[in-house]
Amino acid sequence: MRKIFTLYLLVLSHFSIHAQDGNSAFTWLLLPESARAAALGGTNISIIENDLPLIYQNPGFLGQEMDNTLNVNYLSYVGDVKLGSATFAKALGERSAWGVGVNFSNYGKMLQTTRDDEILGDLNARDICGNIFFSRDLSETLRGGVAAKFVYSNYLDNTAIGLGVDLGISYYNREKDFSIGLAGKNWGRQVKAYEEELLNLPWDIQLGFSQKLGHAPIRYSITAVYSNQWKFYDLQQEKKDSFVKTLFKHLVFGIEFLPTENFWIAAGYNVKRGADMSLNEGGNKWAAFSIGAGLKIKTFNVGCSVAKYHPAATSFMLSVSTLLTEMKL
């Protein structure tokens, strides 16, 4: 773990020097595609669970245990904005697995008007991302995975296309119930832009670990995020954050209660998200928190979460997975 953490710090220090200027394309890809990850603060790349949509967090989670699993997710974001995904996984031999998935965002019906408020009709706006996943067991404790992405965006008559990749490694010590994850997400670039400038995808390199307590059904996780930038500007105080405050903005905390294999309750705390959505009037005090729960009912695994991704609304996510062989299809 010490070697991996040292490597992450070296990567963080390098990319902080060459940090992005804040301009990136397809930022909707940053929203979680897993109710469990959403409940744990929005990001978790280290928990070891047979939960298919977690492969969007870390492709190193994909494994043979997910053979013939189908998952669908739905996220009510803000107003009429809806996001969702559908994913299928299949074992490949004794040590590998593959999967396909599509995630999308739909911005609801909008009117297209002229500058003189003349109504021309409906305006369509949507994003879609196709994913191909592959993973392989590198040893009894280590698994690596990759996800190739094709991103398409269409707003009225304007389109944009991007290509990207996620890389992930997952380590699990079964005896100590301890796991580590390292993932590079959204490494890629537009190949067709709305305008002339081609933008990068919203990339990040993340490191996390999870530990289950020895004498209690509780597991906690800490995930380090935003490796492409160290300092953040405090919009409320109009000044740079202190070192400690900056450090905590790079961390996402999660805790789970796991009384049985078929039921879980989780909560998360995302420091930066809470700070970004705080208001001078004192509102949005709970913006950093998220909660969720999951239950296996016969052949279905159902999970849900509640979180805030925007000051104007509280978002609800529903996730449903099923093992097709158990349905005798």
N, C-alpha and C positions, 0 to 999 in steps of 0.2 A: 504493500500500500504506500509506503514511504517513497518508493521509486516512482510510482504513478503520480503521486501528488507533486513531487519535485518536477516531473515532466510537465504537468499541467501549469505549474507556476512559471516555468520557462516559456511555455507557449503563450501564457497570459501576458508576460512582460514583453515578449516580442511583438505580439499583435496590438498591444496597447500603444506602441510607438507608431504603428501603421493603422490606427483605428479608423473605422469608417466615419464619414462626415454626417451620418444619419440618413443618407439617401440610399434606399434599397427598394427592390421591387417585391411584390407578392408578400407583403408583411402579414397577411392573413394566415400564412403557413406557420406562424408562431403560436397560434391558438392550439390547445391540446385536442387530440382526436380520441382521447381515452377518458372516461368518466373517473377512473381511478387516479390517473395522473392529475386531472383537474382538481380532484378533491385534495390531493397532496401538494397544492400550491401552484399547479399548472405545469410543473416540470419534475420528472423523476426518471432517471436513467439507470437505477441500480436495484430496484426491487425484483425479486425472482418469483414470478407468478405465471400460471398458465392463463394469461389474459391477453388475447390476440392484439387488440388495438394499442397495447404498449409498445409494439414494434415501431410505431411512428415516433416514439420517444427515443428508442435505441434499437436499431435493427439486429443487434446482438442478442435481443430477447427471443427472437424467432427460433423455434426448435421443433423436434420431432413430436413432442407432446401435444403440439397444436395441430396435428394431422387432421384434415377434413373439418377444420373449424371455420365457421362463417360468423362474421360480426357486422353489425350496423350501428352507427352512432348518429345522434341528432343533438344539435346545440342551438338553443334559442338565444341569440346574441343580443341585439339591440333593435327595438322596433320590429320591422318586418324582415330584418336580416337573419337568415338561417344558414347554418353550416351543418355538414354531415359527412359521413364516410361509409364505405362498404369494403370489407376486406375478407379474403379467403386465403387459407394456408394449407400446405400439403407437405408431408414428409418426403424426403428424397434419399433413399438408401438408409443406412444406419446412423449416419453422422451429419446429414444435411437436411435442409428444408427450404422450400421456396413459397412465395406468396405474391398475390396481386391485390391491389387496392386502388380505390379512387376516393379522393376527398374533394369537397366542393363548397362554395359559398354562393348564396343567392341573396340579392339585395332588395328583393320585393319589387312591386310595381311603382314606377315613377313616371311622371308626365314629362314629355319633351316639349319645350316651349321656345318661342322666339324671344328676342329682347323686349318685344312689345307685349309679352304674355299671351301670344297667340298659341293655342294648344295644337301641336302637330301629331300627337299620338302618345303611345306608351314607349318608355325607354327601358331597354333591357340591359342588365348589368350582372355578370356572373363570372366566377373564377372556378377552374377545375384543375386537378392535379392527378395524373396517373402514376402509379407506383409499382415497381417490380422489386421484390425482396428476395434475398438469398442469404442463408447463414450456414455455418459449419462449426461443428465441435472441434476445437483445436486440441483439447485435452479433456480430462474428466472434470476439470474446474473452469475451463476457459472456452468461451464461444465468441466467434466473430461474425459480423453481419454487414451487409451493404444494401442500400436501397437506391435505385435509379429513379429519377423524377422527370416527368414531362409536364410543364405548367402552361396552361392556356388561360388567357384573360380576355374578355370581350365586354366593352362598354360602348353601347350604341354601335357606331360604325368603326370603332377603334379596337384593335387587337394587339396583344403582346404575347410572346412565347418565351419560355425559359427552360433551361436544362440544368439539372442539379443532381447531387448525390449526398446520401447520408452514410457515414461509416460508424460502426460501433463495436465495442468489446465489452463482454460481460464476464465477470469472475464471481464464482460462488463457492464458498467453503461451507459444505453441508454440516459438518460437525459443530462449527461455531455459529451457524446461522448468520453468516456475515457475507455481504456481497459488495462488489465495486462495479461501477459502470463508467466508461469513457466513450463519448460520442462527439463526432464532428457532424454538424447538421447544416443542411442547405448550402453546401458548397457548390456554387454554380453561378450562372449569369444569364441574362436575357440574350436571346439570339434575334429577337425582334422586339422593338420597343414602341411605345405609344408615340414617342417623339424621337429625336435623333440619338440622344444619349442612351447607351446600353448600361443598365444598372445591374449590380450584383443581387443575388438572392440574400435574404436576411440570415447570413451564416453565423454560426456560433460553435465554440468548442466547450463541452460541458463535462464535468467530473462529479461523481456522486458516490456515496456509500450508504448502505443500509445495515442495521444491526437489530436482530431480534433478541429480546431479553431472555436470559436463561431460565427464569422461574416465573415468567408472566407472559401472557399472549399479546405482547406489545412489541411493535417494531418501529424504530425511528429512522429517519433518513435526512441527510443533508446533501444538497446539490449545489455545486458552484456553477454559475452561469455568467453570460456577458463577457466572455474572454476577449472579445474584440474591442473592448473599451474599459478603461479603469475608472476614470473620474466621471461623475454625473453632475449636471447643473441643477441646483435646487431652484425650481421656478418660484416657489413660495417665498424663499428668503433671499433670492437673487444673489446667491453666492455659491462657491464651491463647498461640497460636503467635507466634513472632517474625515480623517483616515478611517476611523472606526465605523462611521456611518456609511462611508463608501464601501468598506469591506462587507458589511451586512447587506448592502444592496446587491451584492454579488452572490447571495446565498438564498436558497429556498428550503424551508424546513417542513417536514411532514411526519406525522405519527399515525399509526394504525392500531386498531384493536382487532385481534384475530382469534376469537373464541373457538371457531371451528374452521375446517377447510371450505365450508359452504357459506360463510358469512363474514363480512368485514365492515368496519366503520373507520373512516379516515378523516383527518383534518390537516390543513396546511397553512403555512404563513409565508407569503411572498412579500418581502420587505420593499423592494423597488416598486412593485405594482401598487402597494398601499401608499407609498410616497407620491407616485405619479398622479394618483386619483384623489389625493387629499385636497380639501377645499379650505380657504381662509375662514369661512364661516363655521368650520368645525364639523362639516358633514363628511360622509364616507369614512368614518372611523373604522369600519369593519371591512374596508376594501381589500386589505392585505390577507384576510382570512378566507378559507374555503372549506367546505365540508362535503362528505359523501358517504354512501354505503352501497354494499352489494350483497346479492343473495343468489344462491343456486336453487332453481325451482325445476325439478325433474330434469329435462334435457336442456334447459336454458339457464344461462348466467346473466343476471340483470344487475346493472349498476347505475347509479345516478349521482349527480353532484350539483352543488350550488356555489357560484363564485361571481365576482364582479370583475369584468374586463373593460368596463366603461363606466364613467361616473353617472351616466343617465339610466342605467338599468342593471338589474341582477340577472345573471344568465343561469339557465338550467340545462344540464346535459343528461341524456339518457343513452345507455349502451346496452345492447342485447347480443349475446353470443350463443351459438349452439353447435354441438358436435353432430355433424350430419349422419355419421354412422349410428348414433344413438336414436336418430329419428327414422332409421331403417329406410333411407332414401336410396 
